[in-house]
Amino acid sequence: MNPSFPAATAVERAAEPTEANVRDLVYAFYDRVRADALLGPVFDASLAGRWDEHLPKMCLFWGSLVLGAKQYRGNVQQAHQPLEGVEPQHFSRWLYLFLDTVESRYEPAAAIRFMEPALRIAQSLQLSRFGWDYKIPAEQQALLERVAPKRARDEEDGHDAARQPGGPGEPFPTRIIGRARDE
């Protein structure tokens, strides 16, 4: 996906997420994060001495998202606010490492179950951190369009999902609940 870092270790790709392979994904991904020259220092500054506490939470988080386990209790926005020194390039690198790790471990239909929420969460965190006028980097928009192309129902109702619905001031590539389509 991105030649600036080594590819994920090859493993047998799973057709469906399970609690065990979600755990393996989370641990493999955060091993890569910790070893990454850009991300490692940011994460270590926040999680030094607490990795053993953090990783099981991440397993619960991803299990809740992709398995519907409903075991994660937490506020993603609040948990990420105290991270110092985080810039847009950190989000891009996190996404590339995560998506590469997911792609290496899951068949495409299963991988999408991780990728689409990861991209949407990253965009939400960036908007929260950098403000509503912040423009999501083009490479992240391209990743989302690659991972979550227009859906059939959007084509049926005449909505172009690849277009930002609110015009240039609306950074989300999907409708926001509570906003009329023409706003």
WOSUL-V711305 format. One record per residue. RES is the residue in one small letter. SS is DSSP state (A for helix, B for strand, O for the rest). Layout:
BEGIN
res=RES ss=SS
res=RES ss=SS
END
This chain:
BEGIN
res=m ss=O
res=n ss=O
res=p ss=O
res=s ss=O
res=f ss=O
res=p ss=O
res=a ss=O
res=a ss=O
res=t ss=O
res=a ss=O
res=v ss=O
res=e ss=O
res=r ss=O
res=a ss=B
res=a ss=O
res=e ss=O
res=p ss=O
res=t ss=O
res=e ss=A
res=a ss=A
res=n ss=A
res=v ss=A
res=r ss=A
res=d ss=A
res=l ss=A
res=v ss=A
res=y ss=A
res=a ss=A
res=f ss=A
res=y ss=A
res=d ss=A
res=r ss=A
res=v ss=A
res=r ss=A
res=a ss=A
res=d ss=O
res=a ss=O
res=l ss=O
res=l ss=A
res=g ss=A
res=p ss=A
res=v ss=A
res=f ss=A
res=d ss=A
res=a ss=A
res=s ss=A
res=l ss=A
res=a ss=O
res=g ss=O
res=r ss=O
res=w ss=A
res=d ss=A
res=e ss=A
res=h ss=A
res=l ss=A
res=p ss=A
res=k ss=A
res=m ss=A
res=c ss=A
res=l ss=A
res=f ss=A
res=w ss=A
res=g ss=A
res=s ss=A
res=l ss=A
res=v ss=A
res=l ss=A
res=g ss=O
res=a ss=O
res=k ss=O
res=q ss=O
res=y ss=O
res=r ss=O
res=g ss=O
res=n ss=O
res=v ss=A
res=q ss=A
res=q ss=A
res=a ss=A
res=h ss=A
res=q ss=A
res=p ss=O
res=l ss=O
res=e ss=O
res=g ss=O
res=v ss=O
res=e ss=O
res=p ss=A
res=q ss=A
res=h ss=A
res=f ss=A
res=s ss=A
res=r ss=A
res=w ss=A
res=l ss=A
res=y ss=A
res=l ss=A
res=f ss=A
res=l ss=A
res=d ss=A
res=t ss=A
res=v ss=A
res=e ss=A
res=s ss=A
res=r ss=A
res=y ss=B
res=e ss=O
res=p ss=A
res=a ss=A
res=a ss=A
res=a ss=A
res=i ss=A
res=r ss=A
res=f ss=A
res=m ss=A
res=e ss=A
res=p ss=A
res=a ss=A
res=l ss=A
res=r ss=A
res=i ss=A
res=a ss=A
res=q ss=A
res=s ss=A
res=l ss=A
res=q ss=A
res=l ss=A
res=s ss=A
res=r ss=A
res=f ss=A
res=g ss=O
res=w ss=O
res=d ss=O
res=y ss=O
res=k ss=O
res=i ss=O
res=p ss=O
res=a ss=A
res=e ss=A
res=q ss=A
res=q ss=A
res=a ss=A
res=l ss=A
res=l ss=A
res=e ss=A
res=r ss=A
res=v ss=A
res=a ss=O
res=p ss=O
res=k ss=O
res=r ss=O
res=a ss=A
res=r ss=A
res=d ss=A
res=e ss=A
res=e ss=A
res=d ss=O
res=g ss=O
res=h ss=O
res=d ss=O
res=a ss=O
res=a ss=O
res=r ss=O
res=q ss=O
res=p ss=O
res=g ss=O
res=g ss=A
res=p ss=A
res=g ss=A
res=e ss=O
res=p ss=O
res=f ss=O
res=p ss=O
res=t ss=O
res=r ss=O
res=i ss=O
res=i ss=O
res=g ss=O
res=r ss=O
res=a ss=O
res=r ss=O
res=d ss=O
res=e ss=O
END
